[in-house]
Amino acid sequence: MSARSAPLKRILGVPTAILLGMGVAIGSGIFRTPGAVAENLPEAGWMLAAWVAAGIFMLGAGLVTAELATRYPRAGGEYVYLREAYGPCTAFLFGWVFTIFVVGGSVALIGAAFGDFAVELFDVPTKHGGLFAAGAVAAAIAVNSAGLRVGAGVQNLMTTLKIVALLAVVGVGFWVTRTPLESMQQVATQVDRSMWMAFVAGFLPALWAYAGSTDIAMMAEEIKDSRRALPRALVVSSVAMIGIYVVTVLALLRVVPADEMVGLASVHGEAMRRVFGPTGQKVMLAVGMLVCFGSMLSALMATIRVTFALARDGLAFRSFAKMSDTQAPVTALVTVGAFAMVLALSRTFREVLSIYFFASAILFAMSYATLIVFRLRDTSFPDNIFRCPLGIPVALCLIGIEMAIAYSTYHSNPQDTVYCVGIMVFLALVYWLFVRQNFDTKRHNDG
């Protein structure tokens, strides 16, 4: 049965939508990146500023996405907005680059963090981290292939456990005070160009911790009363994560000073070691693995809908658009998961992070620009659509930040970013040489 003749069932409610948005984001980021933030910003004040700034950015992205998602509540999210704003060529480019680098890259990133925690927990050589990562990706594919209800149920449980784990860290951090409050208020007095470059470098890993909070829009077609539920889910999940992350970082700083976080793969593990000894560290590493696995489940469930929508429109292999009886795109899941395993086995966490940010910065900048296109194109604002406050200025601000991120990641990892650009150019050529004619013929026959 083709995807066109089989509309998706609206299975997910508002609570699941909120938990899914938080579930994608709360994962390897908050457990893996505090040390990376501290490498560039080894002062508590600047660290907290980076985490708050990243949260505000994602809140703005959530507001823009809420308007776009209520305009076009279809599976695929940003892919759909680009298709409606710019046409099938841009949508084709977005869908394939998103599938390769953002879906595959984000899952590989989470898997790499899972592997980092595993090798430290089991005290095995670092080279085996990729094997742990690949195993976790395979397990996440298996759970999501069981169907939407099963996957949503497991991810809701995992998200709840993740929030409980973070609250436990907060409780320990505020119970055992190691760092005087005065030192946590230090902020550099000189703000020059090098300081801003350091802030951007610290902002990126903090932003990774929030990444994915808008992915629930990609499942709009499967959410009940999506026009009301999506804005609530996007805004509530963003605001909740800002609060959770800032309080968590504050708690960590009370146990592990900012300058001592530098280079730590698991600041949470170090904090628990200082409070409870080696046993506490082992427990937190196990919790970090659990959190990463839950995040992987949520990420695959949401982002794979872009690949599904791409195939449903005839712009990808038809098998990617096939849903099982339990509403799972199994072929797409397995294919993307296999690519994520390759990345996890061949690249380090930091290398995959730069690939992810370069590709996503370009793609999401294009997506935010669609709000401007729709606002200028419409003579009046449609009824029953969420209106993003200060929509065009917010979109322009997000676009500018994404371009700055792309520039920064190019300078930090030029080789992999050049590969990304090369693949984008190759995909554009594939569309114009092979896909366009078949797509136009198919659309004409369907019409």
SVG drawing of the C-alpha trace seen along z (x, -y; Angstrom):
<svg xmlns="http://www.w3.org/2000/svg" viewBox="-10 -45 52 50">
<polyline fill="none" stroke="black" stroke-width="0.4" points="0.0,0.0 1.4,-3.4 1.9,-6.1 -0.4,-8.4 -3.4,-6.1 -2.8,-5.3 -3.2,-8.4 -1.3,-8.3 -3.3,-7.7 -3.4,-10.5 -2.1,-8.5 -0.1,-11.0 -1.6,-13.4 -0.3,-16.6 1.6,-15.0 3.4,-12.6 4.2,-15.5 5.8,-17.5 7.7,-14.5 8.8,-13.6 10.2,-17.1 12.1,-16.9 13.0,-13.3 14.9,-14.1 16.8,-16.9 17.6,-15.5 20.3,-13.0 23.9,-13.0 24.1,-16.9 23.5,-17.7 25.4,-14.6 28.3,-14.9 28.9,-18.6 29.4,-20.5 33.1,-19.7 33.2,-20.8 31.5,-24.1 34.1,-24.6 37.0,-24.1 36.1,-27.4 34.4,-29.1 36.2,-28.0 34.3,-30.6 31.0,-29.9 29.3,-33.1 30.2,-32.7 29.2,-29.0 25.8,-29.8 25.4,-32.6 26.1,-30.1 23.5,-27.6 20.9,-30.4 21.6,-31.8 21.3,-28.4 18.0,-27.9 16.7,-31.3 17.7,-30.4 15.8,-27.1 12.7,-28.9 12.8,-31.3 13.1,-28.3 10.2,-26.7 8.0,-29.8 8.9,-30.0 8.3,-26.2 5.0,-26.4 3.7,-28.9 5.1,-26.8 3.8,-23.5 0.2,-24.9 0.3,-26.2 1.2,-22.8 0.6,-20.0 2.0,-17.2 4.6,-14.6 8.1,-15.8 8.1,-19.3 10.7,-21.5 10.8,-19.4 7.1,-20.3 7.6,-24.0 10.5,-24.2 8.5,-22.3 5.6,-24.8 7.8,-27.8 10.5,-27.0 9.3,-23.9 10.5,-20.3 14.2,-20.9 14.9,-22.6 12.7,-20.1 14.6,-17.2 18.0,-18.8 16.8,-19.3 15.2,-15.9 18.3,-14.0 20.9,-16.2 18.7,-16.0 18.4,-12.2 22.2,-11.7 23.7,-14.3 21.1,-15.4 19.2,-12.1 22.2,-9.9 24.6,-12.5 22.4,-13.1 21.9,-9.4 25.7,-8.8 26.4,-11.7 24.2,-10.2 25.7,-6.8 29.2,-8.2 28.4,-9.6 26.8,-6.3 30.1,-4.6 32.2,-7.1 30.3,-6.4 30.4,-2.6 34.1,-2.4 34.6,-4.4 32.0,-2.4 33.4,1.0 37.1,-0.2 37.8,1.1 40.0,-0.5 38.6,-3.7 38.7,-2.1 35.8,0.2 33.5,-2.9 32.3,-2.6 31.1,1.0 29.0,-0.1 27.6,-2.9 26.7,-0.7 25.0,1.8 22.9,-1.0 21.8,-2.3 20.7,1.2 18.7,1.6 17.0,-1.8 16.1,-0.7 14.6,2.5 12.4,0.7 11.1,-1.9 10.5,0.8 8.0,2.4 5.6,-0.5 4.6,-4.0 2.6,-3.0 5.5,-0.8 8.1,-3.4 6.1,-6.3 5.4,-4.3 9.1,-3.4 10.3,-6.9 7.8,-8.4 9.2,-6.1 12.8,-6.9 12.1,-10.7 10.5,-10.5 13.6,-8.6 15.9,-11.1 14.2,-14.0 14.3,-12.1 18.0,-11.5 18.7,-15.2 16.7,-16.2 18.7,-13.8 21.9,-15.5 20.4,-18.8 19.5,-17.6 23.0,-16.3 24.6,-19.4 22.6,-21.7 22.9,-19.4 26.7,-19.2 28.3,-22.7 31.9,-22.6 32.3,-25.9 31.7,-29.2 28.9,-31.2 31.1,-34.2 33.3,-32.3 30.2,-31.3 29.4,-34.9 32.7,-35.7 32.4,-37.1 35.3,-38.2 35.6,-42.0 37.1,-42.3 34.8,-41.3 37.0,-41.4 36.8,-39.6 38.6,-36.5 36.1,-36.4 33.2,-36.4 34.9,-33.6 35.3,-31.6 31.6,-32.2 30.5,-31.0 32.7,-27.9 31.1,-27.3 27.6,-28.1 27.7,-25.3 28.0,-22.3 25.4,-23.9 23.1,-24.3 23.6,-20.6 22.0,-19.8 18.8,-21.6 18.9,-20.3 15.8,-18.2 13.3,-20.1 11.4,-21.2 11.5,-17.7 8.0,-17.0 6.7,-19.2 7.9,-16.4 5.2,-14.2 2.4,-16.8 0.3,-14.4 0.3,-11.9 -0.7,-14.3 -4.3,-14.7 -5.6,-18.3 -2.1,-19.3 -3.0,-23.0 -3.5,-23.5 -1.2,-20.8 2.0,-21.7 2.4,-25.3 1.9,-24.1 4.4,-21.2 7.0,-23.3 6.9,-26.2 6.5,-24.1 9.3,-21.7 11.7,-24.6 10.9,-26.6 11.1,-23.4 14.5,-22.5 16.0,-25.9 15.0,-25.6 16.2,-22.0 19.5,-22.7 20.4,-25.9 19.6,-24.4 21.6,-21.3 24.7,-23.3 24.4,-25.3 24.3,-22.1 27.3,-20.7 29.2,-23.9 28.7,-23.6 30.5,-20.3 33.0,-20.7 34.3,-24.2 34.2,-25.4 38.0,-25.2 38.0,-21.6 35.3,-20.6 37.6,-21.2 38.1,-18.0 35.8,-15.8 33.7,-13.4 31.2,-13.1 31.0,-16.0 28.0,-14.3 30.1,-11.2 33.0,-13.3 30.5,-15.1 29.1,-11.9 32.6,-10.5 33.5,-13.5 30.3,-13.1 29.9,-9.3 33.2,-7.9 33.9,-5.5 30.5,-3.8 28.7,-7.1 30.6,-7.7 29.8,-4.2 26.1,-4.7 26.1,-8.1 27.9,-6.6 25.2,-3.9 22.5,-6.6 24.2,-8.5 24.1,-5.4 20.4,-5.0 19.7,-8.7 21.6,-8.5 19.6,-5.4 16.3,-7.1 17.3,-10.2 18.2,-7.9 14.8,-6.4 13.1,-9.8 15.4,-11.2 14.8,-8.3 11.1,-8.3 10.7,-12.0 13.3,-12.7 12.7,-9.7 9.4,-11.2 11.3,-13.6 12.7,-10.6 9.2,-9.1 7.7,-12.4 10.4,-12.7 9.7,-9.2 5.9,-9.7 6.3,-12.6 8.3,-10.4 11.7,-12.1 13.3,-9.1 13.1,-5.3 9.5,-4.2 10.4,-1.6 11.2,-4.5 7.5,-5.5 6.2,-2.2 4.7,-2.0 4.2,1.2 0.8,2.1 2.0,0.6 3.0,-2.7 6.7,-2.3 8.8,-3.1 11.0,-0.1 13.1,-0.3 13.9,-3.9 14.8,-3.3 17.2,-0.4 18.9,-2.4 19.4,-5.6 20.5,-3.5 23.1,-1.7 24.6,-5.1 24.6,-6.3 26.5,-3.1 29.2,-3.9 29.6,-7.4 29.8,-6.2 32.4,-3.7 34.6,-6.0 34.3,-9.5 34.8,-10.8 32.1,-12.7 33.6,-16.1 34.0,-15.3 30.4,-14.2 29.3,-17.2 30.9,-19.6 29.4,-17.7 25.9,-17.8 26.1,-21.6 27.4,-22.6 24.6,-20.7 21.8,-21.6 22.8,-25.3 22.3,-25.6 19.2,-23.5 17.4,-25.2 18.3,-28.7 16.5,-27.8 13.6,-26.5 13.3,-29.7 13.3,-31.8 10.1,-30.1 8.2,-32.0 9.3,-35.2 8.2,-33.9 4.8,-32.9 4.2,-36.2 5.1,-38.2 3.2,-36.0 -0.1,-35.9 -2.3,-39.0 -3.9,-38.1 -2.9,-35.9 -4.7,-32.6 -7.3,-31.7 -6.5,-29.0 -2.8,-29.4 -0.4,-30.1 1.2,-33.5 4.9,-33.8 5.4,-37.0 7.7,-39.3 7.9,-36.5 10.0,-38.1 12.6,-39.7 12.9,-36.4 13.3,-34.4 16.0,-36.8 17.8,-36.6 17.7,-32.8 19.0,-32.8 21.9,-35.1 22.9,-32.8 22.7,-29.7 25.0,-31.3 27.5,-32.2 27.4,-28.6 28.1,-27.4 31.1,-29.8 32.5,-28.7 32.2,-25.0 33.8,-25.4 36.9,-26.9 37.0,-24.2 36.7,-21.3 37.1,-22.4 37.7,-18.9 34.4,-17.4 32.4,-20.6 33.8,-20.6 32.6,-17.0 29.1,-18.2 29.1,-20.9 30.3,-18.4 27.4,-16.0 24.9,-18.9 26.1,-19.9 26.0,-16.2 22.4,-15.9 21.4,-19.1 22.9,-17.6 21.1,-14.3 17.8,-16.2 18.2,-18.2 19.6,-15.3 17.5,-12.4 14.8,-13.2 13.1,-16.3 11.6,-14.7 10.3,-11.6 8.9,-13.7 7.1,-16.1 5.7,-13.1 4.5,-11.4 2.9,-14.6 1.1,-15.1 -0.2,-11.6 -1.4,-11.9 -3.1,-15.2"/>
</svg>
